Amino acid sequence: MSAPHLPKVAGIDPEVPVSTHTAAPLREVPAAPGAFIQDRLAGWVSDLTTLHELTERLAGTATLDAALNELLHAGAALVGARRGLLVLEPAGPGTPSTTLGLGLSHADLGHLETVERGATALGRVLDGVPGTADGIAGPDLLGDKDLDPRHREVATRLGYAASYALPLASEAAGRLGGAAWLYDEPGEPSEKQRHLVGLYARYATEHLARLIELERARADVATVAEELLPSRLPRIPGVQLAARHRTGPRGGGDWYDALPLPEHTLGLAVGSVGGSGPSAMAAMGRLRASLRAYAVMEGEDPVAVLSDLELLLRLTEPARTATALFAYCEPAARKVVLAGAGHTPPLVLGERRCEFVETTLSAPLGMLACWEAPSVEFSPAPGETVLLYTDGLLRRTGDPMDRAFARLHSAAASVPKAGRHDPAAVADHVLRTMLPDGLDRTDSAEDVVILAAHFD
């Protein structure tokens, strides 16, 4: 695995480790005091400018992974190393330990993990051994007679001869972990380099602490959102169900539901509450619970279900709007009756067709004084899958809505034939095709819901 190209830092060559043995000049030429002071000032300004640029780049990272990668690269440039590794061990629940390498493959990291923790400078830094707060330099590991035999074997195998380890700690954040940079030849960072990387590491620790708390908050939001949705899908003869849900960083109001109704019938629902954050999530929970009650009482009439839901929303939360779609399914007869309130139309996928269901134009719930729209009835053929989804799936693509709909149609049509009888495979394929850069993007405020029903 080749090492990435490191930025050129003022006064530091990141490609060449700093050697402890420097040749003496052949002849010393006395310099004027003024010129010496000017050179020192210029060096300080250059160092401060470099440090400012690196911290600005770090501050621009919005995720924990991006910040850790930036820290490794910047630290390598500051100490003049080519490779390194970082171990993050934050205290508290919700954030597991993380190991990241620079110029090191997964196999290399595996070899390093076989060395006893206390036998390495990084291990002593992570354990908070006294005397490690300002970093530990190993200028000539292979020449150290007291070096742990396994450490010597791994250093020889990976081809590094020196190391410099630094804790990631501050008074406010505590100890979060440590980083170590590896030199190909004997050497160690100069006093100036240690000072700069120490300043940078303290700032990085504070930034990492903020991102860790943000990651924990996002995990809590995702947990609450999942708890508000069905813990499992019902089993009804003649139909197979699968659902996928992706929550944005602040939590949103997208939801789905599937509930068994009398005489082996089934109610399917998807919806989206306006806004984001805890209030939207709470409103989503109330709306879903209310729809379940109305569906049990009059599920065979989707228009009545949504009319009751609209009245409840208008009376209890007049400032709230929501979209919803409810479908009453008779799997034995392969009959679906649905009504929508400002919601995206379902898509039917089968061997012979892939098309959107033509639903009537209707306003979202809470937008009109009295909501009502005619229902639509259609019959899925044996082996067809009905795909219900929220508009977050379309909006996360960043495309205009007409192009997003076309993209969804293409994604559904491209489901491999071998997976068309598995609703989970259909939902996963659509998600991967619509959002190829990752299903759990943290930079999107849009929730995503997909509910797939495959009729036998």
C-alpha atoms as one frame of an Amber mdcrd trajectory, in Angstrom:
protein
   0.000   0.000   0.000   1.649   3.187  -1.110   1.759   6.163   1.209  -0.237
   9.265   0.295   1.604  12.368  -0.798   2.065  14.641   2.186   1.870  18.422
   1.969   5.085  20.394   2.092   5.348  22.130   5.444   7.502  25.170   6.045
  10.876  24.082   7.342   9.891  20.395   7.256  10.354  17.819   4.515   7.670
  15.150   5.142   9.419  12.636   2.905  12.699  12.614   4.833  12.803  11.764
   8.566  14.706  14.139  10.742  18.055  12.558  11.576  19.721  12.821  14.939
  23.107  13.024  13.216  23.681  16.214  11.236  26.922  17.072   9.519  28.773
  20.127  10.835  29.197  23.033   8.404  32.585  23.318   6.778  32.896  26.962
   7.672  30.795  29.160   9.884  30.064  32.607   8.554  29.045  35.074  11.246
  25.687  36.671  10.586  24.591  40.153  11.547  22.374  40.256  14.679  19.566
  41.949  12.744  19.571  39.295  10.042  19.515  36.551  12.679  16.467  38.083
  14.393  14.714  38.521  11.057  15.326  34.870  10.197  13.962  33.768  13.568
  10.853  35.924  13.159  10.314  34.655   9.625  10.587  31.079  10.912   8.055
  31.718  13.662   5.623  33.357  11.258   6.015  30.461   8.833   5.415  27.896
  11.587   2.344  29.739  12.888   0.968  30.060   9.363   1.429  26.340   8.774
  -0.209  25.494  12.099  -3.124  27.809  11.316  -3.676  26.216   7.909  -3.622
  22.714   9.349  -6.028  23.544  12.177  -8.365  25.266   9.714  -8.428  22.115
   7.604  -9.143  20.050  10.693 -11.935  22.394  11.774 -13.548  21.902   8.369
 -14.061  18.179   8.968 -17.651  17.301   9.878 -17.316  13.595  10.663 -15.135
  11.663  13.070 -13.529   9.537  10.334 -12.571  12.604   8.300 -11.065  14.302
  11.366  -8.987  11.242  12.276  -7.602  10.991   8.748  -6.758  14.696   8.695
  -5.014  14.434  12.072  -2.839  11.543  10.896  -1.795  13.320   7.685  -1.116
  16.679   9.362   0.831  15.105  12.212   2.987  13.165   9.744   3.813  16.389
   7.932   4.661  18.222  11.160   7.055  15.575  12.475   8.525  14.655   9.081
   7.289  11.056   8.977   5.838   8.996   6.152   3.690   6.498   8.025   1.692
   6.399  11.208  -1.243   5.000  13.133  -3.861   6.356  15.483  -5.877   4.650
  18.193  -9.021   6.290  19.532 -10.270   5.016  22.905 -12.838   7.514  24.202
 -14.405   6.877  27.571 -18.126   6.337  27.854 -20.677   4.272  25.921 -21.618
   4.638  22.275 -18.192   5.134  20.685 -16.130   1.985  20.118 -12.342   1.905
  19.926 -10.974   2.855  16.500  -7.594   2.076  14.897  -6.539   3.939  11.758
  -3.348   3.691   9.721  -1.456   6.014   7.369   0.656   4.203   4.794  -0.121
   0.935   6.589  -2.318  -1.844   5.251  -4.776  -3.839   7.342  -2.199  -6.622
   7.489   0.420  -4.166   8.789  -1.960  -2.990  11.512  -2.615  -6.618  12.383
   1.107  -7.253  12.835   1.404  -4.179  15.084  -1.479  -5.403  17.227   0.433
  -8.611  17.983   3.034  -6.618  19.922   2.355  -6.408  23.631   0.767  -3.054
  24.361   3.208  -2.021  27.064   6.173  -2.773  24.792   5.397   0.081  22.392
   5.547   3.835  22.874   1.983   4.156  21.608   0.773   1.580  24.114   2.416
   3.430  26.993   0.872   6.681  25.768  -2.576   5.086  25.588  -2.195   3.685
  29.108  -1.189   7.100  30.451   2.157   5.929  31.821   3.844   8.787  33.766
   6.278  10.775  31.651   4.411  10.267  28.372   2.347  13.465  28.370   4.793
  15.284  26.078   5.279  12.320  23.747   7.796   9.488  23.478  10.524   9.276
  20.851  12.203   6.043  19.828  15.087   7.385  17.704  16.732   4.011  16.970
  14.453   1.075  17.710  16.586  -1.615  16.093  19.644  -0.359  17.958  17.829
  -0.530  21.309  19.063  -3.629  23.128  16.095  -3.550  25.509  13.478  -3.521
  22.720  10.815  -6.209  23.041  11.729  -9.143  20.709   8.288  -9.214  19.118
   8.424  -5.453  18.571  11.819  -5.827  16.931  10.459  -8.560  14.653   7.473
  -6.448  13.579   9.588  -3.322  13.051  11.944  -5.303  10.826   9.051  -6.826
   8.880   7.351  -3.441   8.294  10.607  -1.589   7.679  10.538   1.191  10.243
  13.504   2.132  12.418  12.189   4.938  14.644   8.900   6.218  16.058   7.345
   9.165  17.806   4.153   8.706  19.895   1.944  11.463  21.249  -1.179  11.294
  23.450  -4.459  12.828  22.307  -5.421  14.498  25.550  -6.437  17.841  27.001
  -7.681  19.143  30.335 -11.243  19.603  29.076 -11.605  16.457  26.963  -9.431
  14.097  28.976  -7.514  11.274  27.282  -9.102  10.156  23.996  -6.293   8.014
  22.579  -2.897   8.403  20.976  -1.034   8.621  17.688   2.360   7.358  16.560
   4.376   8.192  13.456   6.985   5.845  12.022  10.333   6.681  10.362  12.059
   4.543   7.775  15.490   5.449   9.203  16.773   6.282  12.700  15.713   9.771
  13.697  13.353  11.835  15.805  11.489  15.152  15.507  13.278  18.314  16.526
  12.232  20.367  19.529  10.387  22.815  17.251   8.552  19.994  15.508   7.512
  18.502  18.842   6.208  21.871  19.991   4.127  22.384  16.823   2.661  18.900
  16.757   1.888  19.168  20.482  -0.106  22.366  19.907  -1.876  20.763  16.973
  -2.678  17.584  18.950  -4.243  19.550  21.809  -6.483  21.428  19.393  -7.311
  18.190  17.552  -8.299  16.536  20.832 -10.870  19.235  21.538 -12.250  18.919
  18.006 -12.420  15.129  18.269 -14.243  15.387  21.602 -16.933  17.544  19.985
 -17.327  15.116  17.076 -17.525  12.139  19.449 -20.381  13.786  21.335 -22.072
  14.531  18.019 -21.706  10.891  16.950 -23.221   9.760  20.244 -26.134  12.169
  19.833 -26.735  10.888  16.299 -26.686   7.310  17.551 -29.242   8.227  20.236
 -31.469   9.869  17.622 -31.281   6.797  15.400 -32.128   4.552  18.357 -35.181
   6.626  19.304 -36.336   6.707  15.675 -36.085   2.931  15.389 -37.964   2.447
  18.658 -40.864   4.493  17.257 -41.143   2.145  14.263 -42.324  -1.488  14.148
 -39.970  -3.892  15.908 -40.929  -6.631  13.437 -43.142  -7.021  10.392 -46.246
  -9.265  10.481 -46.474 -12.578   8.650 -49.542 -12.794   6.451 -50.152 -15.700
   4.037 -49.634 -14.693   0.432 -47.330 -11.715   1.007 -43.739 -11.149   2.135
 -42.607  -7.846   3.656 -39.325  -5.990   4.060 -38.541  -2.466   5.255 -35.516
  -0.187   5.250 -35.146   3.024   7.254 -32.296   5.536   7.238 -32.402   8.443
   9.698 -30.781  11.836   9.137 -28.373  13.288  11.745 -31.047  15.287  13.570
 -33.816  12.739  13.243 -36.845  13.224  11.054 -40.477  12.329  10.733 -40.466
   9.599   8.061 -42.190   6.409   9.151 -43.753   3.179   7.971 -46.128   0.593
   9.363 -47.541  -2.805   8.539 -50.346  -4.256  10.626 -52.460  -7.409  10.323
 -56.180  -6.811   9.932 -59.161  -9.202  10.204 -59.637 -12.053   7.730 -55.952
 -12.276   6.767 -55.878  -8.772   5.329 -53.068  -6.302   5.745 -52.644  -2.563
   6.184 -49.512  -0.875   4.808 -48.629   2.744   5.523 -45.804   5.188   4.913
 -45.676   8.857   5.786 -43.567  11.889   6.494 -44.065  14.603   9.095 -42.763
  18.064   8.266 -39.635  19.258  10.061 -36.835  17.458  11.830 -35.512  16.906
  15.310 -37.226  15.613  18.467 -40.531  17.418  17.829 -40.891  15.855  14.366
 -40.030  12.435  15.760 -42.625  12.805  18.525 -45.266  13.919  16.022 -44.380
  10.961  13.819 -44.941   8.580  16.735 -48.343  10.117  17.520 -49.419  10.052
  13.871 -48.411   6.425  13.388 -50.212   5.327  16.560 -53.365   7.170  15.487
 -53.321   5.657  12.026 -53.062   2.166  13.510 -56.217   2.801  15.543 -58.156
   4.127  12.549 -56.916   1.264  10.356 -58.213  -1.344  12.817 -61.637   0.316
  12.856 -62.103   1.096   9.153 -59.013  -0.174   7.306 -60.974  -1.434   4.311
 -61.698   2.214   3.468 -58.312   4.012   3.126 -60.012   7.333   2.388 -61.833
   7.200   5.730 -58.596   6.320   7.534 -56.751   9.322   6.120 -59.766  11.621
   6.625 -59.847  10.765  10.329 -56.092  11.246  10.524 -56.321  14.656   8.871
 -59.045  15.771  11.287 -56.960  14.667  14.268 -53.884  16.472  12.970 -55.833
  19.665  12.272 -57.392  19.705  15.754 -54.387  18.690  17.835 -51.465  20.105
  15.841 -52.758  22.876  13.580 -49.254  24.070  12.685 -48.103  20.636  11.541
 -48.309  19.152   8.046 -47.685  15.601   6.944 -47.918  13.328   3.938 -49.251
   9.793   4.206 -50.256   6.813   2.133 -52.383   3.931   3.389 -53.016   0.711
   1.465 -55.546  -2.003   2.343 -54.324  -5.328   0.969 -56.139  -8.648   0.423
 -53.220 -10.974  -0.398 -55.429 -13.975  -1.185 -57.295 -11.992  -3.840 -54.182
  -9.963  -4.767 -56.189  -6.769  -4.329 -54.823  -3.439  -3.088 -56.911  -0.343
  -2.347 -54.949   2.758  -1.418 -55.315   6.461  -0.791 -52.611   9.081  -0.533
 -52.352  12.553   0.957 -49.647  14.467  -0.905 -47.467  11.362  -0.920 -45.283
   9.852  -3.626 -46.959   7.097  -5.690 -46.104   3.433  -5.129 -44.140   1.495
  -7.717 -45.028  -2.005  -8.938 -42.176  -4.250 -10.041 -42.602  -7.625 -11.735
 -41.476  -9.828 -14.581 -43.570  -7.984 -17.149 -43.844  -4.450 -15.794 -42.168
  -1.778 -13.729 -44.437   1.236 -13.339 -45.766   3.781 -10.901 -49.334   3.412
  -9.662 -51.474   6.285 -10.912 -52.834   7.930  -7.788 -55.131  10.936  -7.622
 -53.663  14.365  -6.924 -54.170  15.293  -3.274 -52.865  17.786  -0.742 -50.831
  16.840   2.340 -52.630  16.437   5.642 -53.135  19.732   7.447 -53.050  21.861
   4.292 -56.796  22.069   3.591 -59.822  22.690   5.787 -61.189  19.283   4.837
 -59.161  16.571   3.139 -60.631  13.935   0.876 -59.443  12.204  -2.284 -60.748
   9.136  -4.094 -59.026   5.816  -3.525 -57.256   3.759  -6.186 -57.563   0.005
  -6.648 -55.132  -2.265  -8.494 -54.199  -5.936  -8.601 -50.583  -7.041  -8.313
 -49.835 -10.119 -10.402 -48.286 -13.201  -8.786 -44.602 -12.541  -8.152 -44.889
  -8.731  -8.255 -43.579  -6.408  -5.567 -45.255  -3.181  -4.489 -42.728  -0.571
  -3.346 -43.855   2.161  -0.942 -41.333   4.864  -0.022 -40.970   8.433   1.246
 -39.737  11.411  -0.753 -36.488  11.396   1.248 -35.316   8.608  -1.061 -35.730
  11.014  -3.984 -34.405  14.141  -2.287 -31.203  12.515  -1.019 -30.092  12.026
  -4.617 -29.862  15.808  -5.064 -31.588  15.541  -8.450 -34.710  17.467  -9.515
 -37.828  15.490  -8.706 -38.563  14.431 -12.292 -35.034  13.053 -12.689 -35.203
  11.444  -9.240 -38.409   9.620 -10.218 -36.758   8.427 -13.422 -33.760   7.284
 -11.405 -36.023   5.334  -9.043 -37.782   3.674 -11.967 -34.431   2.636 -13.463
 -33.228   1.329 -10.098 -36.312  -0.832  -9.675 -36.204  -2.066 -13.264 -32.565
  -3.121 -12.834 -33.238  -5.475  -9.908 -31.696  -8.834 -10.895 -34.252 -11.500
 -11.737 -32.821 -13.781  -9.070 -33.697 -11.228  -6.380 -37.112 -10.089  -7.549
 -38.895 -12.672  -5.386 -37.182 -11.368  -2.226 -38.545  -8.005  -1.003 -35.419
  -7.443   1.117 -33.192  -7.882  -1.951 -35.407  -5.484  -3.914 -35.241  -2.812
  -1.180 -31.468  -3.171  -0.783 -30.853  -2.977  -4.537 -32.954   0.177  -4.854
 -31.119   1.810  -1.953 -27.674   0.945  -3.314 -28.593   2.165  -6.781 -30.261
   5.384  -5.655 -27.609   6.253  -3.063 -24.349   4.772  -4.335 -22.173   6.916
  -2.054 -23.515   5.348   1.132 -26.843   4.484   2.723 -26.084   6.251   6.023
 -24.875   9.605   4.786 -24.659  11.880   7.817 -24.647  15.097   5.807 -28.253
  14.688   4.631 -31.198  15.996   6.609 -33.587  13.677   4.756 -34.909  10.448
   6.219 -35.398   7.481   3.892 -38.106   4.832   4.180 -38.784   1.889   1.856
 -41.529  -0.667   2.481 -41.635  -3.571  -0.003 -44.524  -6.059  -0.247 -44.029
  -9.097  -2.495 -47.200 -10.958  -3.496 -46.832 -14.722  -4.001
